[in-house]
Amino acid sequence: MAKETINEEGILTKIQKHLIYDIHELKENEPQEQKASNELFITKEKNTKLKIESFFIKMKSSVYVNSNNRIFLVNFLHSLRIDLSAVTV
C-alpha cells in the first residue's frame, strides 16, 4: 500500500493505492477452464456542507501470460482512493 498526503492551495488531498497480484503457473495437465475476468467499480461522494469529496476506483482482473513456453494466470486487484477536503484557517 502506498499513501500520500498533499496540502496545497487550501485543499488537503489524501491518496491511497493498493496493488495486489497472485501469480499461478498452469501445468500442462492442469485444465485451463479458468476464464480471465474483469471488474471495475467507481464511486464518488461529495458533501458540500463539510466541503469533502471522495473518489474510489477498484479494478479486479486476470490475464494469461506466456513466458518461455510456460503459462501463468495472473490475478490482480488495483485500488485507488482519493479524499479531498477544504482546509479551514
C-alpha positions as CSV (number, residue, x, y, z in Angstrom):
1,M,0.0,0.0,0.0
2,A,1.2,3.5,-0.8
3,K,-0.1,6.6,0.9
4,E,0.5,10.2,0.1
5,T,-0.9,13.4,1.6
6,I,-0.7,16.8,-0.1
7,N,-1.7,20.1,1.4
8,E,-1.8,22.7,-1.4
9,E,-3.8,25.9,-2.0
10,G,-6.4,25.2,0.7
11,I,-7.1,21.6,-0.3
12,L,-5.9,18.6,1.7
13,T,-5.6,15.6,-0.6
14,K,-5.1,12.1,0.7
15,I,-4.2,9.3,-1.8
16,Q,-4.1,5.6,-1.0
17,K,-3.1,2.9,-3.6
18,H,-3.2,-0.8,-3.3
19,L,-1.7,-3.3,-5.8
20,I,-2.2,-7.0,-5.2
21,Y,-1.0,-9.8,-7.5
22,D,-1.4,-13.5,-7.4
23,I,0.6,-15.5,-10.0
24,H,-0.1,-19.2,-10.6
25,E,1.7,-21.3,-13.1
26,L,-0.5,-23.6,-15.1
27,K,0.8,-27.1,-15.6
28,E,0.4,-29.0,-18.9
29,N,-2.1,-31.5,-17.5
30,E,-4.0,-28.8,-15.5
31,P,-7.3,-27.8,-17.0
32,Q,-7.3,-24.2,-18.2
33,E,-11.0,-23.6,-17.6
34,Q,-10.4,-20.5,-15.5
35,K,-11.6,-17.6,-17.6
36,A,-9.9,-14.2,-17.4
37,S,-12.4,-11.8,-15.8
38,N,-12.7,-8.1,-15.5
39,E,-14.5,-6.0,-12.8
40,L,-14.4,-2.2,-12.4
41,F,-16.0,-0.3,-9.5
42,I,-16.1,3.5,-9.4
43,T,-17.7,5.6,-6.6
44,K,-17.7,9.3,-6.0
45,E,-19.1,11.1,-2.9
46,K,-19.5,14.8,-2.3
47,N,-20.6,16.6,0.8
48,T,-20.8,20.3,0.2
49,K,-21.6,21.2,3.8
50,L,-18.4,19.5,5.1
51,K,-16.5,20.5,2.0
52,I,-15.2,17.0,1.3
53,E,-15.1,14.9,-1.8
54,S,-14.0,11.2,-2.2
55,F,-13.3,9.0,-5.2
56,F,-12.8,5.3,-5.1
57,I,-11.7,3.1,-8.0
58,K,-11.2,-0.7,-7.8
59,M,-10.2,-2.9,-10.8
60,K,-10.1,-6.6,-10.4
61,S,-8.9,-8.7,-13.4
62,S,-6.8,-11.6,-14.6
63,V,-4.7,-12.3,-17.6
64,Y,-2.8,-15.2,-19.1
65,V,0.9,-14.8,-19.6
66,N,3.2,-17.0,-21.8
67,S,6.8,-16.8,-20.8
68,N,9.5,-19.3,-22.1
69,N,6.7,-21.8,-23.1
70,R,5.3,-21.7,-19.5
71,I,1.7,-20.4,-19.0
72,F,0.8,-18.3,-16.0
73,L,-2.5,-17.0,-14.7
74,V,-2.0,-13.5,-13.2
75,N,-4.9,-12.3,-10.9
76,F,-4.7,-8.7,-9.8
77,L,-6.5,-6.1,-7.8
78,H,-5.7,-2.4,-8.1
79,S,-7.5,0.2,-5.9
80,L,-7.2,3.9,-5.7
81,R,-8.8,6.2,-3.1
82,I,-8.6,10.0,-3.2
83,D,-10.1,12.1,-0.4
84,L,-10.2,15.9,-0.9
85,S,-11.2,18.3,1.9
86,A,-11.1,22.1,2.3
87,V,-8.5,23.3,4.8
88,T,-10.1,25.8,7.2
89,V,-7.9,28.6,8.7
